[in-house]
Amino acid sequence: DALPISVVESRFTAKNKNSESTLFVSFRDPSVNREALRQVFRTVGTVVNVTIPPKKLHGFVDFLEPDAAENAVKRSKEEKFMVGKAVLFVEVKRSKAMPRKD
């Protein structure tokens, strides 16, 4: 029984990029796919887009909420995000123009 997924128009256009709402996810298992990432990270926020470049072992998860990517990173320090037996490594994707908030 697949759960219904709401389609939300992405607000991550060239005109309005909020890269703090984008999570960079790396993994070692090539069987990890977009739907698996969507299911794992919907517990963190509203997932609006998932991208995995062809033949790469990483992807990007865009969230509607501005703090969702940061919250995912904080949560990953307490518990691992997993797809099957594959551990997902996460960090907030930042644009080169955006300074880090430390």
C-alpha positions in Angstrom: 0.0 0.0 0.0 1.7 3.1 -1.2 0.9 6.3 0.6 -0.4 9.2 -1.6 2.2 11.9 -2.3 1.1 15.5 -2.7 2.7 17.3 -5.5 3.8 20.8 -4.5 5.1 23.2 -7.1 8.8 23.8 -6.3 9.7 27.3 -5.3 13.4 26.5 -6.0 13.6 28.3 -9.3 16.5 30.4 -10.7 14.6 33.5 -9.5 14.0 32.2 -5.9 16.6 29.7 -4.7 16.6 28.9 -1.0 19.5 26.5 -0.8 19.1 26.2 3.0 16.0 24.1 2.2 18.1 21.7 0.1 19.7 18.7 1.6 22.7 17.0 0.0 22.5 13.2 0.6 25.3 10.8 -0.2 25.1 7.0 0.0 27.1 3.9 -1.1 24.3 1.7 -2.3 23.3 2.3 -6.0 19.8 0.9 -5.3 18.8 4.0 -3.3 16.3 5.9 -5.5 14.2 9.1 -5.5 11.1 7.5 -3.9 13.2 6.0 -1.1 14.7 9.4 -0.3 11.3 11.0 -0.4 9.9 8.5 2.0 12.8 8.8 4.5 13.0 12.6 4.5 9.2 13.3 4.6 9.6 12.7 8.4 11.7 15.9 8.5 9.6 18.3 6.3 7.5 18.6 3.2 9.6 17.2 0.3 9.0 19.2 -2.9 11.6 17.6 -5.1 14.2 14.8 -5.1 17.0 14.7 -7.6 19.6 11.9 -8.1 22.0 12.6 -11.0 22.5 9.6 -13.3 25.2 7.1 -12.2 25.9 9.1 -9.0 25.8 8.0 -5.4 24.3 11.3 -4.1 21.2 13.3 -4.5 19.4 16.5 -3.4 16.2 16.8 -1.4 14.3 20.1 -1.5 12.0 21.0 1.3 9.2 23.5 1.5 10.2 24.6 5.0 13.4 26.8 5.2 14.8 25.0 8.3 14.0 21.4 7.3 17.5 20.6 5.8 19.2 22.0 8.9 16.9 20.0 11.1 17.7 16.8 9.1 21.4 17.3 9.7 20.9 17.9 13.5 18.7 14.7 13.6 21.3 12.7 11.7 23.8 13.3 14.6 21.4 11.4 16.9 20.1 8.7 14.6 21.1 7.5 11.2 18.9 7.9 8.2 18.7 4.6 6.4 17.3 3.1 3.2 17.3 -0.6 3.8 20.8 -1.3 5.1 22.3 1.8 3.3 23.3 4.6 5.6 22.5 8.1 4.2 25.0 10.9 4.9 23.5 14.4 4.9 24.6 18.0 4.9 22.9 21.3 4.0 23.5 22.3 0.4 24.8 25.9 0.4 25.2 28.1 -2.6 28.7 29.6 -3.1 27.2 33.1 -2.5 25.6 32.1 0.8 27.9 32.4 3.9 27.6 29.7 6.6 25.7 30.5 9.7 28.0 29.4 12.6 
